[in-house]
């Protein structure tokens, strides 16, 4: 290890340890983890100390963020249960089925006049990269006890699923761009390998892996620690198996998480609760840690350089992406839902852009897309603004919205947001 690498490792370890020591205290303030790590990344990147540089460290950095997204996709998919979609399921269903495609389309169309010089498929990539949301950037907005469970759960499920649902659009638009690795196979080839083959491999791997773990647990052969390690192996195996056949490791991991979660829940009914309650705990903790480091990488290699080349049109697009491009599709998707305007506004605002957008952006850099510099700057500024604005507003708006909901529920017992869980489905 050379001197620069050693100093980088020491600095990253120091900021990680420092944040860990005050993490609980900061959770009640306007300062979020992504803010801390992204800000530190800017400080040690090319515009600061120059300890991290995408040109020289691209391989390890991309591996880190890809590992983070793989674990996040798998663990998020594992945690989605039927009751999440059945109890109040109309909300994530509308946000994903109507809101997500509209958001991609709106981002695509808005980029046309504001980002000249990009081709139609590069514009589509911008809209797709910035469509997935990341609840981690405004965790309090989702987890606060003041926020109705219907709303908090709906936003959480949306965030857990929309990155995986945006992946096919991203891959197909990337394949439509001439000169990229994906374009060599063409859209049909990418559709077959990335969507069909990767999905089949994910289903097979996740389902068979879940059956194997249940079989081993039933005989008392696997310890609690190695049960958690098994999930990490499943994530790595499903990702690499899809990559071997030139498919999408992310889609395979996402689908494997669904299949594994379903398999585990089916077998758990006959087992003691504590036997299966923490199977994904290690994977979730590692995913959170790697995601934090990914925001550090983002600050160093994307945000810092982008801040040196701020452009009025880029900033305008970033602001509109976080407001109009998110809030208008949400409002359209919730027409007829009987949710009050404050709820629609709250859901529309809390669509932060985070890890998935960062990884997609870095993949575009790796593919040497012709408009990569402009795309990278747009993604960096938009995610950077999201980290700042959604992080700062999460506690304040969760408290304000929670206070409104308490008053409204008292005045209107049949308020949709406050309906009992059993009555929160579509009527």
C-alpha positions, 0 to 999 in steps of 0.5 A: 500500500502506498502512502496516498492509499494509506492516508486515504484508508486512515481518513475514511476509517476516521470519518466512519468511526466519528460518524458512528459515535454520533449517529444516534444523536445526528438522527434527530437533527438536520444532518444526515449520514449521506451529507457527512460522507458526501461532504467528506468525499468532496474534501478528499477528492480531486477538488480537495486533497486529491486522495481519490481520483476516478481516473486512477481508482475507477476499478475498486471504486466501481466494485464498491458501489456495485457491491453496495447496490447489489446488497441493497437490491437483494435485502430490500426485495427480501423484506417486501411482504405480501401484506406490504402490498395488500395492506395499503398496497394501493399507494406503492402500487400507484407510485410504482406502476404509474408514477415511476414510468411518468417520472422517467418520461417527464425527466426525459422530456424536460432534459430535451430543452435544458441539456442540449448536445445530448442525443435522444437516448442519452436524454432518456438515460438522464431521466431513468438514472434520476427516477429511483428514490432512496429512502435513506436520504430522508429516513425520518420522513419514512420512519417517524412515528408521527407519519401515518403507517400507510404513508411511511410504509408506502414510501419505504416499499416504493424506495425498495422496489423502484431501483430494481424496476428502473433497471430494465429501462436503464439497460435498454436505453444504454443498449440503444446508444451506439458505441457502448458495450451494451449496444454490441448485443443490441436491444434484443440481446440485452432484453434477452440476457439482462431481463429474461436470463437474469430473472430466471437465474435470480428466481432459481438461485434465490428459490433454491438457496432459500430451500437449502437454508430451510433444509439445513436449519430444519436439521440444526446444521447451520449456526446463526452467524453462518445463516447470515453469511449465507445471504451474502454468498447468495447476493454474490452468487446471483450477481456473478452468475448473471455477469458470467452469461453477460446478463445483469447482476443487479436484476438477478440479485433483486429477483433472488431477494424476492425468491429467497424472502418468499421461500424463507417466510414459507418455511418460518411458520413451522420454526421458532421466531428467533430462528429466522428473525435476523437472517438478513441482519448482517447483509443489511448492516453491510449494505448500509455501511457500503452505501455510506462509503458509496456516498463518500465516493460520490462526493469525491469523484462526481459531486466535487468535480461537478461543483467546479463546472456548475451551469445554470441549465444543470442547476435548473434541471436538478431543481426541477427533477426534485420537484416537478419531475417527481411531484407531478407524476406522484399527483397524477398517480394518486388521482382518485386515491382520496388522499388529502393534499398535504399527504400528496405533497408530502409523498411527492416531496420525499422522493430523494435520489441516492445510491441507485442514481449514483451507481447508474451514473458511474456505470454510464461513465464506465461505458464511455457514453459520448455525453458522459461529462454532462450526464455525470454533472447533472446526476451529481448536482441532482443527487447532491441537492437531494442529499442536502434538501431532503436530509435537512427537511426530513425531521422538520416536515415529518413533524409538521406533517405528523401534527397535521395528520393528528388534527385531521384524523381527530376531525375526520375519523374516516380519513384515508391516511388514518384508516385501520390497517385492514381497511387501507386497501383500494376501495 
